[in-house]
Amino acid sequence: MDGGAHPTPHRAPGTPTPGSAATITARFLRMLSITLEQLDAVRDANERAEFAGLTARAERLEAETDALERELEDLCLQAFATPLTEDDLAFHLMVFRSLTNLERVGDYAFNVARDLETFAPRTRSATLQDALPLVRLLTQMLERLSYAFAERDLTAARDVMRLDFEQVDALYEQMQRASLTRLLERPEDTDVALTAGRMARNLERLGDHLVNVAERLEHVILRAS
């Protein structure tokens, strides 16, 4: 075997380097899209009333999220070791600080999927169904956050915050009140009511983490404008 230096691998024109902002952006957007897939799976399973395998699917997606978190952390640390402009530093810090948020978002989505499959025989209970409108709102938030991140769109970033403050929080409180009322009226349905409450809490916290990312993104966009 030739012991000489190996040639530099050919890279197609326009292909981002592994540590570039374009690569980091693509990986970050993939993390967001994974949570969208998890929530879509929950919504689809409910609509079709077919829940078998939902937990396993969500778990596979969560494993991909965890791997992307580690990869992005390494990419950001590599970038911090190089000279960066102030704007580039702000971008990488925003991504780095948001990784924990997105990892937790994946955890909450997985918890909801697991609870839904566990209680599949009783999901037609009105108590459990109350949590599902939150899934639709969080899907909107994820879509707007993805657009805001990809396009550096300030309005979209603020839409994420507005949806959480104006709709998710209100719907969560409404769901909790309805769940308590039904619990008092139907004490034999306690396990489903408690599960619905746990699902709603997981979804509400998922929204909080999306807001944290949107707030950091807002700062980066304003700084660059």
C-alpha positions in Angstrom: 0.0 0.0 0.0 1.3 3.5 -0.9 2.4 5.3 2.3 2.2 8.7 0.7 -0.3 11.4 1.5 -3.9 10.6 0.5 -5.6 13.0 -1.9 -8.2 15.3 -0.6 -11.7 13.7 -1.3 -13.5 15.4 -4.1 -16.4 17.6 -2.9 -19.1 18.6 -5.4 -19.4 22.3 -6.0 -21.8 23.9 -3.5 -21.6 21.0 -1.1 -21.3 22.4 2.5 -18.3 21.5 4.6 -19.0 19.3 7.6 -18.7 22.2 10.1 -20.2 24.9 8.0 -23.3 27.0 9.1 -25.2 25.3 6.2 -24.5 21.9 7.6 -25.5 23.0 11.1 -28.6 24.6 9.8 -29.6 21.4 7.9 -29.0 19.2 11.0 -30.9 21.6 13.3 -33.9 21.6 10.9 -33.8 17.8 10.8 -34.2 17.8 14.6 -37.3 20.0 14.3 -38.7 17.8 11.5 -38.2 14.7 13.7 -40.5 16.2 16.3 -43.0 17.0 13.6 -42.9 13.3 12.5 -43.5 12.3 16.1 -46.5 14.5 16.5 -47.8 13.5 13.0 -47.6 9.9 14.1 -49.6 10.6 17.2 -52.3 12.5 15.2 -52.4 9.8 12.5 -52.7 7.0 15.0 -55.6 8.7 16.7 -57.4 9.5 13.5 -57.1 5.9 12.3 -57.5 4.4 15.7 -54.5 2.2 15.1 -51.9 2.6 17.9 -49.8 -0.5 17.6 -46.1 0.3 17.1 -46.6 4.0 17.9 -44.1 3.9 20.8 -41.5 2.0 18.8 -41.7 4.5 16.0 -41.4 7.5 18.3 -38.5 5.8 20.1 -36.6 5.4 16.8 -37.1 9.0 16.0 -36.0 10.0 19.5 -32.8 8.0 19.0 -32.1 10.0 15.8 -32.7 13.2 17.8 -30.2 12.2 20.4 -27.6 11.4 17.7 -28.1 14.7 16.0 -27.8 16.5 19.3 -24.4 15.0 19.9 -23.3 15.7 16.3 -24.4 19.3 16.5 -22.7 19.8 19.8 -19.4 18.6 18.3 -19.8 20.8 15.2 -20.5 23.9 17.4 -17.5 23.2 19.6 -15.3 22.8 16.5 -16.6 26.2 15.3 -15.9 27.9 18.6 -12.2 26.8 18.2 -12.0 28.8 15.0 -12.1 32.6 14.3 -15.7 33.6 14.0 -17.4 36.9 13.2 -19.7 38.3 15.9 -22.7 37.3 13.8 -21.4 33.8 13.3 -20.6 33.4 17.0 -24.2 34.5 17.8 -25.6 31.9 15.4 -23.5 29.1 16.8 -24.3 30.0 20.4 -28.0 30.1 19.6 -27.8 26.6 18.1 -25.6 25.3 20.9 -27.9 26.6 23.7 -31.0 25.3 21.9 -29.8 21.7 21.6 -31.0 20.8 25.1 -34.4 22.4 24.3 -34.8 20.3 21.2 -33.7 17.1 23.0 -36.3 17.7 25.6 -38.9 18.4 22.9 -38.2 15.0 21.5 -38.5 13.4 24.9 -41.9 15.0 25.5 -43.2 13.9 22.1 -42.1 10.4 22.8 -43.9 10.4 26.2 -47.1 11.4 24.6 -46.8 8.7 21.9 -46.1 6.1 24.6 -49.1 7.2 26.7 -51.4 7.2 23.7 -50.5 3.6 22.7 -50.7 2.4 26.3 -54.2 3.7 26.7 -55.3 2.9 23.1 -58.3 0.7 24.1 -59.8 3.7 25.9 -58.6 6.7 23.8 -62.2 7.5 22.7 -62.7 8.8 26.1 -63.4 12.5 25.8 -60.9 13.2 28.6 -58.0 11.8 26.5 -59.2 13.4 23.3 -58.9 16.9 24.9 -55.2 16.7 24.7 -55.1 16.2 20.9 -55.9 19.8 19.9 -52.6 20.7 21.6 -50.9 18.5 19.1 -52.3 20.5 16.2 -51.1 23.8 17.7 -47.7 22.5 18.4 -47.4 21.2 14.9 -48.1 24.8 13.7 -45.4 26.1 16.1 -42.9 23.7 14.8 -43.6 24.5 11.2 -43.3 28.3 11.9 -40.1 27.7 13.9 -38.6 25.7 11.0 -39.4 28.4 8.6 -38.1 31.1 10.9 -34.8 29.3 11.4 -34.3 28.5 7.7 -35.2 32.0 6.4 -34.2 34.1 9.4 -37.8 35.3 9.5 -38.6 37.5 12.5 -42.4 37.3 12.0 -42.4 33.5 12.0 -40.2 33.4 15.1 -42.7 35.7 16.9 -45.6 33.6 15.6 -44.2 30.7 17.6 -44.2 32.8 20.8 -47.7 34.2 20.0 -49.2 30.7 19.4 -47.9 29.5 22.7 -48.9 32.5 24.8 -52.3 33.0 23.2 -53.5 29.5 22.4 -51.4 26.6 23.8 -51.4 27.9 27.4 -55.1 28.7 27.2 -56.0 25.3 25.8 -53.8 23.6 28.4 -55.7 25.4 31.2 -59.0 24.6 29.6 -58.1 20.9 29.2 -57.0 20.7 32.9 -60.2 22.1 34.1 -62.3 19.8 31.9 -60.2 16.8 33.0 -60.8 17.7 36.7 -64.5 18.0 36.1 -64.8 14.6 34.4 -62.6 13.1 37.1 -65.1 14.2 39.7 -68.1 13.0 37.6 -66.5 9.7 36.6 -64.0 8.6 39.3 -63.8 5.1 37.7 -62.0 6.8 34.8 -59.2 8.1 37.0 -56.3 6.4 35.2 -57.3 7.8 31.8 -57.9 11.3 33.3 -54.5 11.2 34.9 -52.9 10.1 31.7 -54.6 12.8 29.8 -53.3 15.3 32.3 -49.8 14.0 31.9 -50.0 14.1 28.1 -51.2 17.7 28.3 -48.4 18.7 30.6 -45.9 17.1 28.3 -47.3 19.0 25.3 -47.4 22.3 27.2 -43.8 21.9 28.2 -42.9 21.0 24.6 -44.3 24.3 23.6 -42.3 26.1 26.2 -39.1 24.7 24.8 -40.0 25.8 21.3 -40.6 29.3 22.6 -37.1 29.3 24.2 -35.6 28.5 20.8 -37.7 31.1 19.1 -36.6 33.8 21.6 -33.0 33.0 20.9 -33.6 33.1 17.2 -35.4 36.4 17.5 -32.3 37.9 19.2 -30.0 36.6 16.4 -32.3 38.0 13.7 -32.5 41.4 15.3 -28.8 41.5 15.9 -28.1 40.8 12.2 -30.6 43.3 10.9 
